[in-house]
Amino acid sequence: MSTLLEVSGISVSFDGFKAINNLSFSIGPAELRAIIGPNGAGKTTFMDIVTGKTRPDEGQVLWGEKSQSLLRLSESQIAQTGVGRKFQRPTVFEDQSVEDNLLLALKKNRSPLSVLGFRKSSADGDAIAALADEIGLGDQRPRKAGELSHGQKQWLEIGMLLAQDPQLLLVDEPAAGMTLAEREHTTALLKQAAKTRAVVVVEHDMEFVRRLECKVTVLHEGSVLAEGSLDHVTQNQEVIDVYLGR
Amino acid sequence: MERTFLIKNPSVMVFIALLALFTVAVTFLSEGLGTGFISTAMVKTLGMTLCFCLIAIAMDLVWGYCGILSLGHFAFFGLGGYMIGMWLMYARTEDIVAASLANAELPPTEQEVVDAIGTQIFGVVGSSEFPWVWAFADSLLIQLILVVAVPGLLALIFGWLAFRSRVTGVYLSILTQAMTLALSLYLFQNDSGLRGNNGLSGLQNIPGMADTPQSTLSVWFFWASAVALAGGYLFAAWVVSGKFGSVIRGIRDDEARVRFLGYPVEGYKLFVFTLTAVMAGIAGALYYPQAGIINPAEVAPIASIYLAVWVAIGGRGRLYGAVIGAAFVSLLSTWFTGGRVPDVNLGFYTIEWVSWWQVALGVSFVLVTLFAPKGIGGLVDLFINRKTPDRHGEDLGPDKGSLREKEADA
């Protein structure tokens, strides 16, 4: 299987504390993957490195068929290459409508001059309408994102990710603070997305991870502790010791 | 397309209509072309106020929409003024020198004329040589280009350095203050080439129009200022109405998020910063011929702080708010500091408004920020019965410049 993202031997330390220690990770072009691990295991730092927010001290991050290095690109360039990220807290533009939020995310030329001259076509409108329906916000489009409920904001953010049409989706705790029904909807959205692209989900909640029915990577102290199906890793003695046993 | 833009933004039409009405009214009441109800000095004050409104729009774009609290935009305003002032002063002095040398027995050589102009202009700073910055002062066209180019270039270089290093929030504000302070201190020097603390004067005398009375000129400049303000307002409204406005408001509220959407945030900030610097330069170029004099004190940091106060009192994040704030506060300030407001005698103390006005302004700034964050522009919401939605969030974004929930409109 070809790989979309290949992270090899990255390390990063903050003030002497090794947040990521010789971590290697790879994911294919249409794969769903869950990353679990205790607090401080380096899950968020890992995402920061892939998206360009943090530069690793050593190691490589290679992208796509041409094995392009992501380390020299800025955050916005990495995002344009096809890496989308969803933050832990829902971060949508509260002062703007659901429609505008989605339009911002819609895959288009991002340079200031082309955006200045941009006018929404009817095709863009249709694409946004379809996306809004998919994330269950079809009738909320004119509303300001700030008025939405917590769960709706999470979906809006997932919708924005899908609008970006990334090849790799990094999703940080998508189910936090959601009701059971909302979680099921979220699971379905992620599974659907993973049919055509790579999706990496960072999650604490084991029940949610189980529902995703995918390969799991366990992080601990900045490196990979175990990898495999959920049943496989939950039977691993080391995983039980550092994570599940507590 | 232009039609849908106007329909989607009714406030633009209302604004242009009100501005046109105001312009016509002032013209008919002016001393120069009308009944004379409004004195020439007042026409000039009103024209200058329109220039303040234009720079306030620029400030609202950069601060209210893009979240960059620049405390240095009056540096660009002043530079625009200096650029046009150089031509005004040169050409005007040239006229005077030509007239005085006309009676000489031998016709003066070109060099003699230039030397005489130099002595006239730079005598006050003990020099008669033209500094290099005056190289193009004899060309109106080039100086007009410099009105736009010099502030634009300064903003471009300064912004590129600052934004590239990801300086944001209060640190950026301090940097912009430092920039305007440095510029002001530099201009105060006699060898800066711009006549040190004397500044440039006599700018109200337009070369080649010696026969046109100031009363008429003042109306012309008032018109020019009104046209520039209308153009600036239309342009700014167009910029913020589309997706570009959406992006810069996103940058204001949550810069990191915009970056992860793939937008080159630094490029956008630089674009807005430079664009607004150019607008400020144009406003300055129209202001100083009406004021008649420009000196380095105009570029002092306090001026740029006032600009932020105007926009805050008017209501940031809405263009008409900036205009209302600039017009209201600067006119009120003219009134109070003009010494025509009766002093308040409290028996034990007399409040003299000339000195107490600043205190009143400071207090009202604090009160507006605390109790009416939408500013004067927020009153419009009451008129059109627009209700703010009930939201339960904190600020609208994690960034320092982000709009507070109370400031946002429906």
Interface residues (C-beta under 8 A of the other chain):
Chain A: T51 K53 S74 E75 S76 Q77 A79 Q80 G84 R85 F87 T91 F93 E94 D95 Q96 D100 L103 L104 A105 R110 S111 P112 V115 L116 F118 R119 K120 K144 G146 E147 M160 Q164
Chain B: M1 V239 G242 K243 F244 S246 V247 R249 G250 D253 D254 A256 R257 V258 R259 F260 L261 G262 Y263 P264 V265 G267 Y268 F271 P389 D390 R391 G393 L396 G397 L403 E405 A408 A410
